[in-house]
Amino acid sequence: MSSSRIAIIFVPGGKRVRQIEFPGYLFKVLLSISAVLAFFLLFILIDYTLIKIDTPGLSKLKKENLEKESQNNALAQKIIEMNENLKELQKLDQKLRAMINLEKNSPNQNQVLGIGGSSPQMLEPVYSIEKVRNMHRYVDNLKTAIAIQMGEKEELYEYFDKQRSMLACTPSIWPVKGWVTSDFGYRVSPFTQEKEFHRAMDISSREGTIVIAPADGVVMATSTDYGYGNLLTVSHGYGLKTRYAHLSVFLVKPGDRVKRGQEVAKVGNTGRSTGAHLHYEILLNEVPVNPQQYILN
């Protein structure tokens, strides 16, 4: 072997020696190619091994992503439920305040009322981080709104605590079981077929059905009237009176003190009436008001 050539000698058993010669640079080229191929094969082997190692982790990550997606969709549904609860809370707040004529002066009132209403997109599946962030912001807003509402309820409860007597004397429940056939406000008269203002609420019920007092009070009068038939009037104090018309039977007499829920009369069909029902009327300082505003149950 010289410096410029490389010889490979074959010595077969019992035969003539053979020799193959080729340039030295060719050997170096073959050696370099072999090294590259060996390195490439080693890289492929290592990469394949890493992929095999990472496969369980990728499956776990995919499972976790599916679980997160499910949790996010559950969060979206929870937001809608919280929003509905908030709207119900606001409705109760309005009824309570109407019942006791308490003005709402919270500086955040418009903000609170403006949060109501679920968005249709909240029902869509959640796939992006931005949607998740938006939902979390929405939840934070709802929490703030509910906290404000709870603060207002505490204000009401404090007021109620100081006004137990007034609340006990404020009509707040249905006086009879039945269904409303004529509401408070303008209507077409069933007798004249002309437009008239109906100053009460008519509740249709079977004749003889018990009528109860919607609040504590004192019976002012039991009388008979051409239009109202048998008429019962109860004074509740604080400028409030209730009247019950078309009765069949009185169960109390003038001067009696009554409690909320106490039986006071029975439904009838007396006076000017098209059928058995209760004419339920509320007067505040002698002015008729809508009884629906005073019914909480």
QUIPENOR-V57752 format. One record per backbone hydrogen bond with DSSP energy under -0.5 kcal/mol. CO is the residue of the C=O (numbers start at 1). NH is the residue of the N-H. If there is no record, write none. Layout:
CO/NH + CO/NH
This chain:
4/24 + 5/2 + 6/22 + 7/9 + 8/20 + 10/12 + 10/18 + 12/15 + 18/10 + 20/8 + 22/6 + 23/27 + 24/28 + 25/29 + 26/30 + 27/31 + 28/32 + 29/33 + 30/34 + 31/35 + 32/36 + 33/37 + 34/38 + 35/39 + 36/40 + 37/41 + 38/42 + 39/43 + 40/44 + 41/45 + 42/46 + 43/47 + 44/48 + 45/49 + 46/50 + 47/51 + 48/52 + 49/53 + 50/54 + 51/55 + 52/56 + 54/58 + 55/59 + 56/60 + 57/61 + 58/62 + 59/63 + 60/64 + 61/65 + 62/66 + 63/67 + 64/68 + 65/69 + 66/70 + 67/71 + 68/72 + 69/73 + 70/74 + 71/75 + 72/76 + 73/77 + 74/78 + 75/79 + 76/80 + 77/81 + 78/82 + 79/83 + 80/84 + 81/85 + 82/86 + 83/87 + 84/88 + 85/89 + 86/90 + 87/91 + 88/92 + 89/93 + 90/94 + 91/95 + 92/96 + 93/97 + 94/98 + 95/99 + 96/100 + 97/101 + 97/102 + 101/103 + 103/105 + 106/109 + 108/112 + 109/113 + 110/114 + 111/115 + 112/115 + 113/116 + 119/122 + 120/123 + 121/124 + 125/127 + 128/132 + 129/133 + 130/134 + 131/135 + 132/136 + 133/137 + 134/138 + 135/139 + 136/140 + 137/141 + 138/142 + 139/143 + 140/144 + 141/145 + 142/146 + 143/147 + 144/148 + 145/149 + 146/150 + 147/151 + 148/152 + 149/153 + 150/154 + 151/155 + 152/156 + 153/157 + 154/158 + 155/159 + 156/160 + 157/161 + 158/162 + 159/163 + 160/163 + 161/164 + 163/167 + 164/168 + 165/169 + 167/170 + 168/216 + 169/171 + 172/296 + 172/297 + 175/212 + 179/204 + 182/202 + 185/198 + 187/189 + 187/196 + 189/193 + 194/189 + 196/187 + 196/198 + 197/199 + 198/185 + 201/203 + 201/280 + 202/181 + 202/182 + 202/204 + 203/278 + 204/179 + 206/209 + 209/267 + 211/264 + 211/265 + 213/261 + 214/172 + 217/258 + 218/235 + 219/255 + 221/233 + 223/231 + 225/229 + 227/272 + 228/246 + 229/225 + 229/231 + 230/247 + 231/223 + 232/244 + 233/220 + 233/221 + 234/242 + 235/218 + 237/240 + 239/285 + 240/236 + 240/237 + 241/283 + 242/234 + 243/281 + 244/232 + 245/279 + 246/268 + 246/270 + 247/230 + 249/266 + 253/256 + 256/219 + 258/217 + 259/262 + 262/213 + 264/251 + 264/252 + 265/211 + 266/248 + 266/249 + 267/208 + 268/277 + 271/273 + 276/205 + 277/268 + 277/279 + 278/203 + 278/280 + 279/245 + 279/281 + 280/201 + 281/243 + 282/289 + 283/241 + 283/285 + 284/287 + 287/284 + 289/282 + 290/293 + 291/294 + 292/295 + 294/296
